[in-house]
Amino acid sequence: MKILHHGAVNGVTGSCHELVINNSTSILIDCGLFQGEDSKTDLAIGFDITNVTALIVTHCHIDHVGRIPYLLAAGFKGPIYTTKASASLLPLVIEDALKVGVTRDPKIIAACLSLLAKRIVAVDFKTWFNLPINPSVNNAENTQTAKARFQRAGHILGSAYVEIDILENKSTKTTPNNTQGKSTHRVVFSGDLGAPYTPLLPTPKPPYKADTLVIESTYGDKNHQGRKERTQTLKKVIEGAVADNGVVLVPAFSIGRTQELLYELEQLIHSAPKNSPWHSIHVILDSPMAANFTEQYRNFKHLWDAEAKRKVAKGRHPLDFKNLTTIDTHKEHVAIINYLATRQTPAIILAASGMCTGGRIVNYLARFLSDKTTDILFVGYQGRGTLGRDIQTYGPRNGYVFVNDTRITINAKVHTISGYSAHADQKGLIKFVTGMRKKPNHIKIVHGDDDAKNALANKYREILGEKTFVEIAK
C-alpha cells in the first residue's frame, strides 16, 4: 500500500489523492480543481488511471470535485462514492463548473451530467461499503478486501472524512495446515474538517483509530476567534460599514460559507431591538448557485445541529428571512448593481466566488472597490494568486488591483474575520488526532501553504513524539 498525491501538496487547491492498494488497484479520494496561482490551463488528467477502480468524494467544493468531468473524459468507469447530501449537490457543482470553465453547450453538459449520474453511489454516514479490488497481479497467494465509511466532517453540508480498512489475507505456508494470517490497515483521509461551534452543522468527532492519516492543514498555523467573539466582530463591522449607507461586499463560497452567514445574519436581525437599523438592512444573496445550495440545506435539515433545529421548531427560518432578497437572472444582477450605485442605501451583498476568482462578486468589485463608503468583508481563506488575496494584501495600504483587466484603486475598507472559516484551526486539527483512542503511526500533511504545513507538522511531532512518523506530502 502507498499513497500518491495529484494535488493539494503545494497549496490548498486541487485535492486528489490516490490510495494504491495493490499493483492492480487504486482508489481516488477527491478529484479537485486547481485555483489561484496553482491553476492550470491544461486540466487533462495527468496520471495513469488504468488501475483506478473507484472515486471517493469527501465533499462538493470545487477544489475537491472540479476535475471529475476530466476524469470521466479520460475513461474512468468506476463508482463515485459520496454521502447522500453530497450526491444531491454534486451535479449542481459540476454543471456550474462546466458552464464557467468548459462550455455552455447544453448537449455536452447534459451528456456529462448523465454520465455522472450513472457513476454516483450515495451512502449513509457511518455505513461500511465494500470497495472494488482487483487481485494482485504478481501475488496470487495473498488476497485483499477493502471497505470504507463516511464520518461527518462538519465542513459543509454532506462533508465527510473517510475511513478505509484494507484487509489482507496472507497464506502462511510455514504454519501447520497452511493456515491464513490476517492483517488490517486503516487509512483515514480527513477531506476538509469543519471548525467547532460553527452554525448549522455539528462539530466533527475524531475517529476511534487510524494507522495512516492524511490530513488537511489550511489553518495549521492559526487559531480562530471563538463564535461569540466573531459574531460580535461581524456585528461591529457591519454596523460601522452601513453607517455611511454604503454596501458591504462579502465574497462567499456558494456551499457552506453562504449558508452560515445567512444563519448568523438572521440571528443578529432577530435579536436586535425593534427600532434598530438592523431591521432595515437589505441582505442580498446574488448567486443562483448559492440559492440552489441553500435550498438543499433546507432539504437536509436532519443533518443540522441541535441549535438550528430548535430555531426551526420555534417557527424561525434561519436561511429564508424577511430581510433577505435572492437575485436570480443576470438582468436582475445588473439592475441591483445599478440600483445600489445610484441610491445610498445600506446593503449586505453575498456573492461567489469566495476567493473573487470569478462569479458575480467580480462585477460588484469592479463597481464599488474604488468607493470610500464600500466595505469588503472576507470571511474565508484567500488562496495565493487570487484577487481576494490581492485585495487583502494591498487594500489596507490604499493600493490597487486589476479587475477585468482594469486597474482599480482600493478605496474601500477591507476587513477579515478568520473565525468564519469552514476549516478547523490548529487546535481543531490537533484535537482530531489527540482525540483518537489509537493514534496514527504515520501522518501525511496536505492542503496548506508551507507555513501552515510546517507549523502543524511541528505540533504533531511535539505532542505525539517518535511513535508517529509525521511528514509533509510531496
Buried (B, 14 or more C-beta within 10 A) or exposed (E): BEBEBBBBBBBBBBBBBBBBBBEBBBBBBBBBBBBBEBBEEEBEBEBEBEBBBBBBBBBBBBBBBBBBBBBBBBEBEBBBBBBBBBBBBBBBBBBBBBBBBBEEEEEEBEEBBEBBEEBBBBBEBEEEBEBEBBEBEEBEEBBBBBBBBBBBBBBBBBBBBBBBBBBBBBBEEEEEEEEEEEEEBBBBBBBBBBBBBBBBBBBBBBBEBBBBBBBBBBBBBBBBBEBEEBBEBBBEBBBEBBEEEBBBBBBBBBBBBBBBBBBBBBBBBBEBEEEEEBEEBBBBBBBBBBBBBBEBBBEBEEBBBEBBBEBBEEEBEBBEBEBBBBBEEEEBBEEBBEEBEEEEBBBBBBBBBBBBBBBBBBBBBBBBBBBEBBBBBBBBBBBBBBBBBBBBBBBEEEEBBEBEEEEBEBBBBBBBBBBBBBBBBBBBBBBBBEEBEEBBBBBBBBBBBEEBBBBBBEBBBEEBEEEBBBEBBE
